């Protein structure tokens, strides 16, 4: 496994590949924590974190007293309205200025290709953006997009097109339908501290999101980093009688 990527994320990618490839079909019970730890030569804590992320993303489900199974239907455990990250801030009434740092076509990295269900030799549209509110950096986003045909054949370098990623897709005939995400906390690194004006030790929230079109096909993988005091998640919850 690669030293630069946390072990649990590497393991999560390995397990996801088994699900997406059909090696572990919907409804199949996956190995226990102890078995996975032995198979991949990692700790049970690493297994628990990787499996927990896949549960949160809706790829697998836990059944009390029975074990852990590949989900029958790919959906998040809790549903709420899907907004882009800049759209969330604007909906809260904040004056958001999105600055595009990088736009380029590049070969899709292997771990991202698994999430996007594509071969790693294919080209994706890579975008880095930073959102500011009154000149304060609120989040930094790295996105890998499966580009619509007309964009992949003649990419438009105008950053204004990418002020809203979902708006960009919809302007090019791709209808965004659903998404799933995992939120975790990490210590801010040097880049985070410089970008967000943080003093270490400081915490950031790392949001990993997969966005799908109306056919259910993944069209975007994004990784967003927020200072922990600049992000709030509000979810409307309902209890259904059994």
C-alpha positions as CSV (number, residue, x, y, z in Angstrom):
1,X,0.0,0.0,0.0
2,X,1.1,3.6,-0.7
3,X,2.7,5.4,2.3
4,X,1.4,8.9,1.2
5,X,-2.3,7.8,1.5
6,X,-3.8,6.8,4.9
7,X,-4.2,3.1,5.3
8,X,-7.9,3.2,5.9
9,X,-8.5,5.1,2.6
10,X,-6.3,2.6,0.7
11,X,-8.3,-0.3,2.2
12,X,-11.6,1.5,1.5
13,X,-10.6,1.8,-2.2
14,X,-9.7,-2.0,-2.3
15,X,-13.1,-2.9,-0.8
16,X,-15.0,-0.6,-3.0
17,X,-13.3,-2.1,-6.1
18,X,-14.7,-5.5,-5.1
19,X,-18.2,-4.1,-4.8
20,X,-18.1,-2.1,-8.1
21,X,-16.5,-4.9,-10.0
22,X,-19.2,-7.3,-8.9
23,X,-16.8,-9.6,-7.1
24,X,-18.9,-8.8,-4.0
25,X,-22.5,-8.6,-5.5
26,X,-25.4,-6.9,-3.8
27,X,-26.7,-8.8,-0.8
28,X,-23.4,-10.7,-0.2
29,X,-21.9,-10.9,3.2
30,X,-18.4,-9.5,3.4
31,X,-15.6,-10.9,5.6
32,X,-15.6,-10.0,9.2
33,X,-13.3,-7.3,10.6
34,X,-10.9,-9.9,11.9
35,X,-10.8,-11.6,8.5
36,X,-10.3,-8.4,6.6
37,X,-7.5,-7.3,9.0
38,X,-5.7,-10.7,8.3
39,X,-6.4,-10.5,4.5
40,X,-4.9,-7.0,4.2
41,X,-2.4,-7.2,7.0
42,X,-3.8,-4.1,8.8
43,X,-5.2,-3.4,12.2
44,X,-8.9,-3.9,13.1
45,X,-9.1,-0.1,13.7
46,X,-8.1,0.5,10.1
47,X,-10.7,-2.0,8.9
48,X,-13.4,-0.4,11.2
49,X,-12.7,3.0,9.8
50,X,-12.7,1.9,6.1
51,X,-15.9,-0.2,6.6
52,X,-17.5,2.7,8.5
53,X,-16.9,5.1,5.6
54,X,-18.5,2.6,3.1
55,X,-21.5,2.2,5.4
56,X,-21.9,6.0,5.6
57,X,-21.6,6.2,1.8
58,X,-24.3,3.6,1.4
59,X,-22.2,0.9,-0.3
60,X,-22.6,-1.6,2.5
61,X,-24.9,-2.1,5.5
62,X,-24.6,-3.6,8.9
63,X,-27.2,-6.1,10.2
64,X,-27.3,-6.6,13.9
65,X,-26.4,-10.1,14.9
66,X,-25.8,-11.1,11.3
67,X,-22.8,-9.2,9.9
68,X,-22.0,-6.7,7.2
69,X,-23.4,-7.0,3.7
70,X,-23.1,-5.2,0.3
71,X,-26.1,-2.9,0.0
72,X,-28.9,-4.0,-2.3
73,X,-29.6,-0.4,-3.4
74,X,-26.9,2.3,-3.7
75,X,-28.2,5.2,-1.6
76,X,-27.0,7.3,1.4
77,X,-28.3,6.3,4.8
78,X,-29.8,9.8,5.3
79,X,-31.2,11.9,2.5
80,X,-31.2,15.7,2.3
81,X,-31.2,18.2,-0.6
82,X,-28.1,18.1,-2.8
83,X,-26.3,21.4,-3.2
84,X,-22.9,22.2,-4.5
85,X,-20.5,23.5,-1.8
86,X,-20.6,27.1,-3.0
87,X,-24.4,26.8,-3.4
88,X,-24.7,25.8,0.3
89,X,-22.9,29.0,1.3
90,X,-24.9,31.2,-1.0
91,X,-28.1,29.6,0.3
92,X,-27.0,30.7,3.8
93,X,-26.8,34.3,2.5
94,X,-23.0,34.5,2.3
95,X,-21.3,36.5,-0.5
96,X,-19.1,33.8,-2.0
97,X,-16.3,34.4,-4.4
98,X,-15.1,31.2,-6.0
99,X,-11.6,31.3,-7.5
100,X,-10.4,28.6,-9.8
101,X,-6.8,27.7,-9.2
102,X,-6.3,24.8,-11.7
103,X,-8.3,23.6,-14.7
104,X,-6.8,20.8,-16.8
105,X,-7.4,17.5,-18.5
106,X,-5.4,14.7,-16.8
107,X,-5.2,11.0,-16.6
108,X,-7.5,9.7,-13.9
109,X,-5.6,8.4,-10.8
110,X,-6.3,4.8,-10.0
111,X,-8.1,5.3,-6.7
112,X,-10.3,8.0,-8.2
113,X,-11.1,5.9,-11.2
114,X,-12.6,3.2,-8.9
115,X,-15.0,5.7,-7.5
116,X,-15.9,7.0,-11.0
117,X,-16.2,3.4,-12.4
118,X,-13.9,4.2,-15.2
119,X,-10.5,2.9,-16.5
120,X,-7.6,4.8,-15.0
121,X,-6.2,5.5,-18.5
122,X,-9.1,7.7,-19.3
123,X,-8.9,11.5,-19.1
124,X,-10.9,13.5,-16.5
125,X,-11.4,17.2,-16.1
126,X,-9.5,18.2,-12.9
127,X,-10.4,21.4,-11.2
128,X,-9.1,23.0,-8.0
129,X,-11.2,25.8,-6.5
130,X,-11.0,27.9,-3.4
131,X,-14.1,29.7,-2.0
132,X,-13.8,33.0,-0.2
133,X,-16.3,35.0,1.9
134,X,-15.1,38.6,2.3
135,X,-11.6,37.5,1.4
136,X,-11.6,34.7,4.0
137,X,-10.9,31.3,2.6
138,X,-13.9,29.0,3.5
139,X,-13.0,25.8,1.6
140,X,-10.7,24.3,-0.9
141,X,-11.9,21.7,-3.3
142,X,-10.3,19.2,-5.6
143,X,-12.7,17.8,-8.2
144,X,-12.4,15.0,-10.8
145,X,-15.1,15.3,-13.4
146,X,-16.2,12.8,-16.1
147,X,-16.5,15.5,-18.8
148,X,-19.4,15.7,-21.2
149,X,-18.3,14.9,-24.8
150,X,-18.3,18.5,-26.0
151,X,-16.1,19.6,-23.1
152,X,-13.6,16.7,-23.4
153,X,-13.2,17.4,-27.1
154,X,-12.8,21.2,-26.8
155,X,-12.3,22.2,-23.2
156,X,-13.2,25.8,-22.3
157,X,-10.6,27.4,-20.1
158,X,-12.9,30.2,-18.9
159,X,-12.9,29.9,-15.1
160,X,-16.4,31.5,-14.9
161,X,-17.9,28.3,-16.3
162,X,-16.8,26.4,-13.2
163,X,-18.1,28.8,-10.6
164,X,-20.8,26.2,-9.9
165,X,-19.7,22.6,-10.8
166,X,-23.3,21.4,-10.9
167,X,-24.3,24.4,-13.0
168,X,-21.4,23.5,-15.4
169,X,-22.8,20.0,-15.8
170,X,-26.4,21.1,-16.3
171,X,-25.3,23.7,-18.9
172,X,-23.7,20.8,-20.8
173,X,-26.7,18.5,-20.8
174,X,-25.9,16.4,-17.7
175,X,-28.7,16.3,-15.1
176,X,-27.4,15.9,-11.5
177,X,-29.6,13.6,-9.5
178,X,-27.9,12.3,-6.3
179,X,-24.7,12.1,-4.3
180,X,-23.2,10.5,-1.3
181,X,-20.5,11.8,1.0
182,X,-18.3,11.0,4.0
183,X,-17.2,13.7,6.5
184,X,-14.2,13.1,8.7
185,X,-12.0,15.2,10.8
186,X,-8.2,15.6,10.3
187,X,-5.4,17.8,11.7
188,X,-4.7,20.7,9.4
189,X,-1.5,20.4,7.4
190,X,0.9,23.2,6.5
191,X,-1.0,23.9,3.3
192,X,-4.3,24.2,5.2
193,X,-2.8,26.5,7.8
194,X,-1.4,28.8,5.1
195,X,-4.6,28.8,3.1
196,X,-7.1,29.2,5.9
197,X,-5.0,31.3,8.3
198,X,-5.0,28.6,11.0
199,X,-2.6,28.2,13.9
200,X,-1.6,24.5,14.5
201,X,-2.7,22.3,16.0
202,X,-6.0,23.0,14.2
203,X,-8.8,20.8,12.8
204,X,-10.2,20.6,9.3
205,X,-13.2,18.7,8.0
206,X,-12.5,16.5,5.0
207,X,-15.6,15.9,2.9
208,X,-15.4,13.2,0.2
209,X,-18.3,13.3,-2.2
210,X,-19.5,11.2,-5.2
211,X,-22.1,12.9,-7.4
212,X,-24.3,10.9,-9.9
213,X,-26.4,11.8,-12.9
214,X,-30.0,10.8,-13.5
215,X,-28.9,7.4,-14.8
216,X,-27.0,6.7,-11.5
217,X,-23.6,6.9,-13.1
218,X,-20.9,8.8,-11.1
219,X,-19.8,12.0,-12.8
220,X,-17.8,13.7,-10.1
221,X,-15.4,12.8,-7.3
222,X,-14.6,15.8,-5.0
223,X,-12.5,16.2,-1.9
224,X,-13.2,19.4,0.1
225,X,-11.4,20.7,3.1
226,X,-13.0,23.1,5.5
227,X,-11.7,24.7,8.7
228,X,-13.8,23.0,11.3
229,X,-15.3,26.3,12.5
230,X,-16.5,27.3,9.0
231,X,-18.7,24.3,8.2
232,X,-22.1,23.3,9.6
233,X,-24.2,20.3,8.4
234,X,-27.9,20.5,9.0
235,X,-29.9,17.3,8.3
236,X,-33.7,16.9,8.7
237,X,-34.3,13.5,10.3
238,X,-37.5,11.5,10.5
239,X,-38.2,8.5,12.6
240,X,-40.3,5.9,10.7
241,X,-42.4,3.5,12.9
242,X,-41.5,-0.2,12.6
